[in-house]
């Protein structure tokens, strides 16, 4: 077997486009590169500017190149008896066969392999399949992206890695993979070839995997794990050690383990403040800016307090990114530097973990709803099981239908067999729960804190000491979890799981399995299942009618803003309901009755089968069906609560978008004020809670955060301390803020032509001065699009790439990576780019803020909060809108300076910061940069002067 790895550059991707460069690398069955061939090709049509920009190939470079016929003369012998391999093989094979046909050759009809498909299942955690990005991740030298010879060589090295990994998989894993793909398909044929090769080997897997029920797993049974410090003497006696001595030991260890370790005043202060709060059983609001090292700032004192006093510490983050950063970076560092052993665990919501029982059933039955995609997803997960220690979906990167697949195999309380499950001792969720029970510090997320409350504290181990990172999101997450949300798919998905058609669905599977049982009740059970199926149809029809009714009412009363990519939003008030509400109530009542009847019938049926049938696969199916019944009952109750609207402290609204019609309908019921519940469930009951973030204060005051979180009484009584740490950066020297004072003001979210023209002209001048390296933050997607094309026209001649969120890609990580790969770039971003984007170093020199980030005042939740404040004789704009916008503004500003070496300029095009009385709240909340206002035509000269001074200082 040999592989012919091909890459083609073409004049475009249409049928009448032509090849302009070929790259071919021959790899033998031992994965050795034996031959290469590359050539430019002279096309009969011109190369477009876009292709030249993408590939670097222009008409002059191919003017003297051989025609495609000559190139094929050299290529055809190399392709003989080869497996054709390419990155997106369909594209290259199509152009190859088109050229072969035009030149009088027979088409290539041999086997084809796509390295994209191989990457998808062999490297389940890869977040990108783009050749340049993958090459970078794998350390493959690939200097000339989008040139055929370089691309072909990179693809060949990628093939070597993929095939080597495939051949190295456990035999059991290969056998599973082979069962998913038909041997007549190219991928199935290749996996079967590899399996045959593996079966001839006599090698034993050794201790690298654990085998159970025909699956190869990375981890053994979790019941074998022991608590930390079990049978071991602590390195030192903590009871004799005071906190200052402990910190001296830790700092010494850090000097030994961390290169160029320097103490930071702000972090030292944070160590002490967090420890004091724990020791004195008090709460702490502590603002720690970028660069403080806040995760270590709370982990180091928390571990000392927790281990010394045998108290469990829970740490909660908002983003999974930070959770993973603590797991992957901070915990290993601390385990190497702490003067005692400790155990840390990461514990997420149950749906994040794989249920091995469900997965086993699904792959054994090959219950694939989307056959092509589901086979790849199943293959991906089979490989992943041999690698994962946690069974956490965050480690997987799914294709389009992957999330639907995961929903059918994720862990959930309703269908869990607990100790009766054959997989119990290997269960990822129970492993994580056991690890949390044994751990000194548990890292979880805000959502899990509130899920635990709703589950009567049955999920997290008992704790009295909590650290909340990214605390500026806590109130928002509380609102979401202490309320309810119902979508079109909340009912549609469980119904489809029950019954899709005569052959698919859990009820059909149960009927099929019961045929093999000889119980006297089987005939009656089959009849009962037959009687349930009409219920499913009726409920579906009633649900569709209700969703259509609500969709129509929502979009007519409050049309969607398509330009902003925003849904229609209709707030519902009991005293002014839409005309259709009576009809909606009738439909809900019918649904409530039908679901209740069906659930009752199913409960009786499943109870009988559970008591009388021993077959394990039927028992498992009954458990899953019970889970679906519970889901339906919950949905029925939530829908009733929404339609009745009986809680005066709750805000009710509907959202829908014209693009997806009824399928986009979401119903929300959210508490307008969660401060009372936060106080009740957390601040009144826990001994010590530390809340930290880079953005908690507004103009040096914590009043807004304190009121929103229900901490006001604790502050009055002295149980809450607020601390704003000094910034570790010298913002006076590292950041210059410029406000153009003669810039046109703007009302509303969208830009008039004069504003957009002035804006793009100024941005382009600034971007050319810094050769790109600019991030522009918008509050409006429509305005971003208005600015995108004019900016592109102005910057493309200067060789500067313009990237727009939602235009070039909707994926924040991909856009950020492209921005960093090409420094001569300008990136336009909206909401998600204001926070959590980390672009340190030279990649970012200028940050432009187009508008102050005020929330839309007409959103139902914002509106309801404003009404509450008005009722209390307070000003909603000053008490709500300004603080929210300032915190968002500070988050945006924080994108620029990410390290002590970063320097940059912030351009603020919203003159309200200098023209209004409230503008000072924004500027005074910044961490001390130099702030200047000037005419627009003075901006670029001032930038040039400031950057030149910085460069001179660095050289000096």
Residue pairs with C-beta under 8 A, 6 or more apart in sequence:
1 28
1 29
1 83
1 193
2 26
2 27
2 28
2 29
2 34
2 81
2 82
2 83
3 26
3 27
3 28
3 82
3 83
3 85
3 113
3 156
3 159
4 24
4 25
4 26
4 78
4 79
4 82
4 83
4 84
4 85
5 24
5 25
5 26
5 27
5 85
5 86
5 152
5 155
5 156
5 159
6 22
6 23
6 24
6 84
6 85
6 86
6 92
6 93
6 96
6 152
7 22
7 23
7 24
7 86
7 87
7 92
7 148
7 149
7 151
7 152
7 155
8 19
8 21
8 22
8 23
8 91
8 92
8 95
8 96
8 148
9 19
9 20
9 21
9 22
9 51
9 55
9 57
9 146
9 147
9 148
9 151
10 17
10 18
10 19
10 20
10 51
10 95
11 17
11 18
11 20
11 43
11 45
11 46
11 47
11 48
11 51
12 48
12 51
13 91
15 98
16 45
17 45
17 95
18 41
18 43
18 44
18 45
18 68
18 99
19 41
19 43
19 68
19 71
19 95
19 99
20 40
20 41
20 43
20 47
20 51
20 55
20 57
20 62
21 38
21 39
21 40
21 41
21 55
21 57
21 62
21 147
21 148
21 149
22 37
22 38
22 39
22 41
22 71
22 75
22 148
23 36
23 37
23 38
23 147
23 148
23 149
23 150
23 151
23 152
23 153
24 36
24 37
24 38
24 75
24 78
24 79
24 152
25 33
25 35
25 36
25 152
25 153
25 155
25 156
26 33
26 34
26 35
26 36
26 78
26 82
27 33
27 34
27 85
27 156
27 159
27 160
28 34
31 159
31 160
31 163
31 164
33 156
35 78
36 149
36 152
36 153
37 74
37 75
37 78
38 148
38 149
38 152
39 65
39 66
39 71
39 74
40 57
40 61
40 62
40 65
40 66
41 62
41 65
41 66
41 67
41 68
41 71
42 62
42 63
42 64
42 65
42 66
42 67
42 68
43 62
43 68
46 59
47 57
47 58
47 59
47 62
51 57
52 58
54 146
55 146
55 147
56 144
56 146
56 147
57 147
68 99
68 102
68 103
69 103
72 99
72 100
72 103
72 105
76 100
76 105
79 108
79 110
81 110
82 110
83 110
83 111
83 112
83 113
83 190
84 92
84 93
84 96
84 108
84 110
84 111
84 112
84 113
85 112
85 113
85 114
85 115
85 155
85 156
85 159
86 92
86 93
86 112
86 114
86 115
86 155
87 114
87 115
87 116
87 129
87 131
87 151
87 155
87 158
88 114
88 116
89 112
89 113
89 114
89 115
90 114
93 108
93 112
96 108
97 107
97 108
100 106
100 107
100 108
101 107
111 186
111 189
111 190
112 186
113 159
113 186
113 187
113 190
114 187
115 155
115 158
115 159
115 162
116 129
117 187
117 376
118 159
118 162
118 163
118 166
119 126
119 129
119 134
119 158
119 162
120 126
120 129
120 376
120 380
120 399
121 177
121 376
121 379
121 380
121 382
121 383
122 162
122 165
122 166
122 383
123 162
123 165
124 380
124 381
124 383
124 384
124 387
124 395
124 396
124 397
125 384
125 395
125 396
125 397
126 134
126 137
126 397
127 397
127 813
128 134
128 137
128 813
128 814
128 817
130 814
131 142
131 145
131 151
131 154
131 155
131 158
132 142
132 145
132 821
133 817
134 140
134 158
135 141
135 142
135 154
135 157
135 158
136 142
138 157
138 158
138 161
140 154
140 157
140 158
141 154
142 150
142 151
142 153
142 154
143 150
144 150
145 151
163 194
166 174
166 191
166 194
167 194
167 197
167 198
169 177
169 198
169 383
169 386
170 205
170 208
170 209
170 211
170 216
170 386
171 195
171 198
171 199
171 205
172 211
172 214
172 215
172 216
173 216
173 382
173 383
173 385
173 386
174 191
174 194
174 195
174 198
175 195
176 214
176 215
176 363
176 382
177 191
177 195
177 379
177 382
177 383
178 188
178 191
178 192
178 195
179 366
180 188
180 363
180 366
180 375
180 378
180 379
180 382
181 187
181 188
181 191
181 375
181 379
182 188
183 189
183 192
205 216
209 216
209 217
209 218
209 386
210 216
210 217
210 218
210 219
210 220
210 221
210 426
211 217
212 423
212 426
213 360
213 422
213 423
215 356
215 360
215 382
215 385
216 385
216 386
217 385
217 386
217 426
218 385
218 386
218 387
218 388
218 389
219 388
219 389
219 426
219 431
221 425
221 426
222 425
222 426
222 427
222 430
222 431
222 434
222 435
223 425
223 434
225 434
225 435
225 438
226 438
227 343
227 438
228 341
228 342
228 343
228 438
228 439
228 440
229 340
229 341
229 342
232 341
234 340
234 341
235 339
235 340
235 341
236 249
236 339
236 340
238 246
238 304
238 307
238 308
238 340
239 308
241 308
243 272
243 275
243 279
243 301
243 304
246 304
246 339
247 271
247 300
249 339
250 300
250 337
250 338
250 339
251 263
253 336
253 337
253 338
253 339
254 261
254 337
255 261
256 337
257 333
257 336
257 337
258 333
264 291
264 292
264 293
264 728
265 726
265 728
266 288
266 289
266 291
266 292
266 725
266 726
266 727
266 728
267 292
267 293
267 294
267 296
267 297
267 728
269 723
269 725
269 726
270 286
270 288
270 292
270 294
270 297
270 298
270 692
270 725
271 297
271 300
271 301
272 301
273 284
273 286
273 721
273 723
274 284
274 286
274 297
274 298
274 301
274 302
274 467
274 690
275 301
275 304
275 305
276 282
277 283
277 284
277 688
277 690
277 721
278 301
278 302
278 305
278 465
278 688
278 690
279 305
280 688
281 687
281 688
282 688
282 718
282 719
282 720
282 721
283 683
283 688
283 689
283 690
283 691
283 711
283 714
283 719
283 720
283 721
284 688
284 689
284 690
284 691
284 692
284 720
284 721
284 722
284 723
285 471
285 691
285 692
285 696
285 702
285 705
285 706
285 711
285 720
285 721
285 722
285 723
286 690
286 691
286 692
286 696
286 722
286 723
286 724
286 725
287 692
287 693
287 694
287 695
287 696
287 697
287 702
287 723
287 724
287 725
288 294
288 297
288 692
288 693
288 694
288 725
289 694
289 725
289 727
289 728
289 729
289 894
289 927
290 694
290 729
290 894
290 897
290 898
291 727
291 728
291 729
291 897
291 898
291 899
291 900
292 725
292 727
292 728
293 728
294 469
294 692
294 694
295 322
295 325
295 326
295 330
295 469
296 330
296 333
296 334
297 692
298 315
298 467
298 469
298 690
298 692
299 315
299 326
299 330
299 334
299 441
300 334
300 338
302 313
302 315
302 441
302 465
302 467
303 313
303 334
303 338
303 342
303 440
303 441
305 311
305 313
305 465
306 312
306 313
306 342
306 440
306 441
306 465
307 340
307 342
307 440
311 464
311 465
312 439
312 440
312 441
312 442
312 461
312 462
312 463
312 464
312 465
313 440
313 441
313 442
313 463
313 465
313 466
313 467
314 441
314 442
314 444
314 449
314 460
314 463
314 465
314 466
314 467
315 326
315 441
315 442
315 443
315 444
315 466
315 467
315 469
316 443
316 444
316 445
316 446
316 448
316 449
316 466
316 467
316 468
316 469
317 323
317 326
317 443
317 444
317 445
317 446
317 469
317 470
318 445
318 446
318 469
318 470
318 473
318 474
318 477
319 445
319 470
319 836
320 348
320 394
320 445
321 836
322 469
322 470
323 346
323 348
323 443
323 444
323 445
324 346
324 394
326 346
326 443
327 344
327 346
327 443
331 344
331 443
334 342
334 344
335 341
335 342
335 344
342 440
342 441
343 435
343 438
343 439
343 440
344 439
344 440
344 441
344 442
344 443
345 432
345 435
345 436
345 438
345 439
345 441
345 442
345 443
346 390
346 432
346 442
346 443
346 444
347 432
347 433
347 435
347 436
347 442
347 443
347 444
347 448
347 460
348 392
348 394
348 432
348 444
348 445
348 448
349 445
349 447
349 448
349 451
350 410
350 411
350 412
350 413
350 429
350 459
351 393
351 410
351 411
351 412
352 392
352 393
352 394
352 410
353 390
353 391
353 392
353 393
353 410
353 411
353 428
353 429
353 432
354 381
354 391
354 393
354 409
354 410
354 411
354 428
355 409
355 410
355 411
355 412
355 415
355 416
355 423
355 427
355 429
356 391
356 423
356 426
356 427
356 428
357 417
357 421
357 422
357 423
357 620
358 408
358 409
358 410
358 415
358 620
358 624
359 381
359 409
360 423
361 367
361 617
361 620
361 621
362 378
362 408
362 409
363 378
363 382
365 509
367 408
367 504
367 509
368 374
368 375
368 378
369 401
369 404
369 405
369 500
369 504
370 401
370 404
370 405
373 399
373 400
373 401
373 402
373 405
374 401
374 405
376 399
377 398
377 399
377 401
377 402
377 405
378 405
380 396
380 398
380 402
381 396
381 409
384 395
384 396
388 395
388 428
390 428
390 431
390 432
391 428
391 429
391 431
392 428
393 406
393 410
396 402
396 406
398 405
398 406
407 493
408 497
411 427
411 428
411 429
412 627
413 455
414 626
414 627
414 628
414 630
414 631
415 623
415 624
415 626
415 627
415 628
416 429
416 623
417 424
417 619
417 620
417 623
418 424
421 427
422 616
424 430
433 459
436 442
436 460
436 461
437 461
442 460
442 461
442 463
444 460
446 468
446 470
446 473
446 474
446 477
446 478
447 477
447 480
447 481
448 459
448 460
449 460
449 466
449 682
450 477
450 478
450 481
450 482
451 459
451 481
452 458
452 459
452 460
453 481
453 482
453 681
454 481
454 482
463 686
464 686
464 687
464 688
465 686
465 687
465 688
465 689
466 682
466 686
466 688
466 689
466 690
467 689
467 690
467 692
468 474
468 689
468 690
468 691
468 692
469 692
469 693
470 693
471 691
471 692
471 693
471 696
471 705
471 709
472 693
472 695
472 696
472 705
472 887
474 678
474 691
474 709
475 674
475 675
475 678
475 708
475 709
478 674
478 677
478 678
479 670
479 671
479 674
479 861
480 670
482 670
482 671
482 674
482 677
483 650
483 668
483 669
483 670
483 671
484 638
484 641
484 642
484 668
484 669
484 670
485 666
485 667
485 668
485 669
486 635
486 638
486 639
486 642
486 666
486 667
487 665
487 666
487 667
488 543
488 547
488 662
488 663
488 664
488 665
488 666
489 663
490 635
490 638
491 539
491 543
491 632
491 635
492 540
492 543
494 628
494 631
494 632
494 635
495 536
495 539
495 540
495 543
496 505
497 505
497 506
497 628
498 505
498 506
498 507
498 532
498 536
498 625
498 628
499 505
499 506
499 507
499 508
499 532
499 533
499 536
500 508
501 508
502 508
506 621
506 624
506 625
506 628
507 529
507 532
507 533
507 536
507 625
509 621
510 529
510 609
510 618
510 621
510 622
510 625
511 526
511 529
513 615
513 617
513 618
513 621
514 522
514 525
514 526
514 609
514 613
514 618
515 522
516 615
517 613
517 615
517 618
519 612
519 613
521 608
521 612
525 605
525 608
525 609
528 601
528 605
529 605
531 601
532 598
532 601
532 602
532 605
535 594
535 597
535 598
535 601
536 598
538 594
539 591
539 594
539 595
539 598
542 587
542 590
542 591
542 594
543 591
544 662
545 587
546 584
546 587
546 588
546 591
547 662
547 665
548 662
549 580
549 583
549 584
549 587
550 580
550 584
550 654
550 656
550 665
550 667
551 656
551 661
551 662
551 664
551 665
552 580
553 570
553 578
553 579
553 580
553 654
554 568
554 569
554 570
554 654
554 655
554 656
554 665
555 568
555 656
555 658
557 568
557 570
557 578
558 568
558 569
558 570
559 568
560 566
560 567
560 568
560 656
560 657
560 658
561 782
562 658
562 659
563 750
563 781
563 782
563 785
564 749
564 780
564 781
564 782
565 781
565 806
567 655
567 656
567 657
567 664
567 666
568 655
568 656
568 657
568 658
569 653
569 654
569 655
569 858
569 859
569 860
570 578
570 653
570 654
570 655
571 651
571 652
571 653
571 860
571 863
571 864
572 578
572 645
572 652
572 653
572 654
573 652
574 645
584 643
585 643
588 639
588 640
588 643
591 636
591 639
592 636
592 639
592 640
595 632
595 633
595 635
595 636
596 636
598 632
599 629
599 632
599 633
599 636
602 625
602 629
603 626
603 629
606 622
606 625
606 626
606 629
609 618
609 622
610 619
610 622
613 619
639 667
641 647
641 669
642 652
642 667
642 669
645 652
645 669
647 669
649 671
649 672
649 673
650 669
650 670
650 671
650 672
651 668
651 669
651 670
651 671
651 672
651 860
651 861
651 863
651 864
652 667
652 668
652 669
652 860
653 667
653 668
653 860
653 861
654 665
654 666
654 667
654 668
655 664
655 665
655 666
655 668
656 662
656 664
656 665
656 666
657 664
668 860
670 861
671 677
672 861
672 864
672 865
672 867
672 868
673 865
673 868
674 710
675 707
675 708
675 709
675 710
675 712
676 710
677 710
678 709
678 710
679 710
679 711
679 713
680 710
682 689
682 710
683 689
683 709
683 710
683 711
683 714
691 705
691 709
694 890
694 891
694 894
695 887
695 890
695 891
695 894
696 702
696 705
696 887
697 705
697 722
697 724
697 925
698 704
698 882
698 883
698 886
698 887
698 921
698 925
699 886
699 920
699 921
699 924
699 925
700 724
700 924
700 925
702 722
702 724
704 879
704 883
704 887
705 711
706 712
706 715
706 720
706 722
711 720
714 720
715 722
727 927
727 928
728 900
729 897
729 900
729 902
729 927
730 900
731 897
731 926
731 927
731 928
731 929
732 928
732 929
732 930
733 903
734 897
734 900
734 902
734 903
734 904
734 929
735 896
735 897
735 903
735 904
735 905
735 906
735 929
735 930
736 904
736 905
736 906
736 929
736 930
736 932
736 942
736 943
736 946
737 905
737 906
737 908
737 923
737 926
737 929
737 930
737 931
737 932
738 905
738 906
738 907
738 908
738 932
738 933
738 934
738 939
738 942
738 943
739 907
739 908
739 911
739 913
739 914
739 931
739 932
739 933
739 934
740 762
740 907
740 909
740 911
740 933
740 934
740 935
740 936
740 939
741 911
741 914
741 933
741 934
741 935
742 935
742 936
743 758
743 762
743 909
743 911
743 936
744 754
744 755
744 758
745 911
745 912
745 915
746 752
746 755
746 851
746 910
749 779
749 780
749 782
749 783
749 851
749 856
750 780
750 782
750 783
750 786
751 759
751 783
751 786
751 787
756 783
756 786
756 787
756 790
757 790
758 936
759 787
759 850
759 909
760 787
760 790
760 791
760 794
761 794
762 907
762 909
762 936
762 939
763 774
763 776
763 787
763 791
763 826
763 848
763 907
764 791
764 794
764 795
765 939
765 940
766 774
766 846
766 848
766 905
766 907
766 939
766 940
766 943
767 774
767 791
767 795
767 798
767 800
767 826
767 846
768 795
768 798
768 800
769 940
769 943
769 944
770 845
770 846
770 905
770 943
770 947
771 800
771 823
771 824
772 795
772 800
772 801
772 822
772 823
772 824
772 825
772 826
773 823
773 824
773 825
773 842
773 843
773 844
773 845
773 846
774 825
774 826
774 827
774 844
774 845
774 846
774 847
774 848
775 819
775 826
775 827
775 829
775 833
775 837
775 839
775 844
775 846
775 847
775 848
775 895
776 787
776 826
776 827
776 828
776 829
776 847
776 848
776 850
777 829
777 830
777 833
777 834
777 847
777 848
777 849
777 850
777 853
777 892
777 895
778 784
778 787
778 828
778 829
778 830
778 850
778 851
779 830
779 831
779 850
779 851
779 852
779 853
779 854
780 830
780 851
781 805
781 806
781 830
783 850
783 851
784 804
784 805
784 806
784 807
784 828
784 829
784 830
785 804
785 806
785 807
787 828
787 850
788 802
788 804
788 807
788 828
791 802
791 826
791 828
792 802
795 801
795 802
795 826
796 802
799 824
800 824
800 825
800 826
801 818
801 822
801 824
801 825
801 826
802 825
802 826
802 828
803 809
803 815
803 818
803 819
803 825
803 826
803 827
803 828
804 827
804 828
805 812
805 815
805 827
805 828
805 829
805 830
805 832
805 833
806 830
807 828
808 815
808 818
809 815
809 818
812 829
812 832
812 833
812 837
815 827
815 829
816 827
816 837
816 839
818 825
819 825
819 827
819 839
819 843
820 839
820 843
823 842
823 843
827 833
829 837
833 895
834 853
834 888
834 891
834 892
834 895
835 888
835 891
835 892
835 894
837 895
838 898
839 895
839 898
840 898
840 899
840 902
841 898
841 899
841 901
841 902
844 895
844 896
844 902
844 904
845 903
845 904
845 905
845 947
846 904
846 905
846 906
846 907
846 943
847 892
847 893
847 895
847 896
847 904
847 905
847 906
847 907
848 906
848 907
848 908
848 909
849 889
849 892
849 893
849 906
849 907
849 908
849 909
849 910
850 909
850 910
851 909
851 910
852 885
852 889
852 910
852 912
852 913
852 922
853 885
853 888
853 889
853 892
854 881
854 884
854 885
855 862
855 881
855 884
855 885
856 862
857 863
857 866
857 881
862 880
862 881
865 876
865 880
866 876
866 880
866 881
867 876
869 875
869 876
869 879
869 880
870 876
877 918
878 918
882 918
882 921
885 922
886 921
886 922
886 925
889 922
889 925
890 925
890 926
893 906
893 926
896 902
896 904
896 906
897 903
897 904
903 947
903 950
905 943
905 946
905 947
906 929
907 939
912 918
912 919
913 919
913 922
913 923
914 923
914 933
923 931
932 942
934 942
